[in-house]
Amino acid sequence: MDCNLGTVTKSGARWYKQIPGGAPQYVLRFYHSNSSPTYGSGFSSPKFTSNHQSTSDYRLIINNIEEGDSAVYYCQTWDSSVRQEVVLNCNIQRYDGNYVSWYKQVPGEAPQYVLAFHHSISSLNFGSGFSSDRFNSKSSSN
């Protein structure tokens, strides 16, 4: 799985695994300046590993895939800059034409629906409390 951190560089990436109905599980943290990841409880090499192509492009690698690996995986970064634009890129390899939805999740809380985007529809569908004043989504290809 690939993760592009956009304008946030040199911070590293954290990866989480979330089984439907469950809480996110911390898989690993990987910095571009380190040679090996730091793992969360229950996760280890060689099953899980990570690498990077640049200071903003990270990859989660899962070896010997099993049914128990089926989940939603998230990458996360942090930026100490406040009030600046942050761009999160989502690279979809097999897009089936449905909506792409974005969610925000604060640790210990349920995910909040931010917005949905469809490449052929010009308007965005925002969740409660979210608006175009602060959030946007667009496609870079058709």
ChimeraX attribute file (.defattr): number of C-alpha atoms within 10 A of each C-alpha:
attribute: neighborCount
match mode: 1-to-1
recipient: residues
	/A:1	14
	/A:2	19
	/A:3	20
	/A:4	23
	/A:5	24
	/A:6	14
	/A:7	14
	/A:8	19
	/A:9	17
	/A:10	16
	/A:11	17
	/A:12	22
	/A:13	29
	/A:14	23
	/A:15	23
	/A:16	19
	/A:17	19
	/A:18	17
	/A:19	14
	/A:20	10
	/A:21	7
	/A:22	10
	/A:23	15
	/A:24	20
	/A:25	17
	/A:26	18
	/A:27	24
	/A:28	22
	/A:29	21
	/A:30	23
	/A:31	20
	/A:32	20
	/A:33	11
	/A:34	10
	/A:35	9
	/A:36	14
	/A:37	20
	/A:38	16
	/A:39	18
	/A:40	15
	/A:41	9
	/A:42	8
	/A:43	15
	/A:44	14
	/A:45	13
	/A:46	10
	/A:47	11
	/A:48	16
	/A:49	21
	/A:50	23
	/A:51	19
	/A:52	19
	/A:53	11
	/A:54	11
	/A:55	18
	/A:56	20
	/A:57	17
	/A:58	24
	/A:59	18
	/A:60	24
	/A:61	15
	/A:62	15
	/A:63	12
	/A:64	9
	/A:65	10
	/A:66	8
	/A:67	6
	/A:68	7
	/A:69	14
	/A:70	12
	/A:71	14
	/A:72	11
	/A:73	17
	/A:74	18
	/A:75	22
	/A:76	14
	/A:77	16
	/A:78	14
	/A:79	12
	/A:80	8
	/A:81	9
	/A:82	7
	/A:83	6
	/A:84	9
	/A:85	11
	/A:86	14
	/A:87	13
	/A:88	16
	/A:89	16
	/A:90	14
	/A:91	12
	/A:92	10
	/A:93	8
	/A:94	6
	/A:95	10
	/A:96	7
	/A:97	10
	/A:98	11
	/A:99	15
	/A:100	15
	/A:101	14
	/A:102	16
	/A:103	12
	/A:104	12
	/A:105	12
	/A:106	8
	/A:107	9
	/A:108	8
	/A:109	9
	/A:110	14
	/A:111	13
	/A:112	15
	/A:113	17
	/A:114	19
	/A:115	22
	/A:116	18
	/A:117	20
	/A:118	17
	/A:119	17
	/A:120	11
	/A:121	8
	/A:122	8
	/A:123	11
	/A:124	17
	/A:125	16
	/A:126	18
	/A:127	14
	/A:128	10
	/A:129	8
	/A:130	14
	/A:131	14
	/A:132	11
	/A:133	6
	/A:134	7
	/A:135	12
	/A:136	14
	/A:137	19
	/A:138	11
	/A:139	12
	/A:140	8
	/A:141	5
	/A:142	7
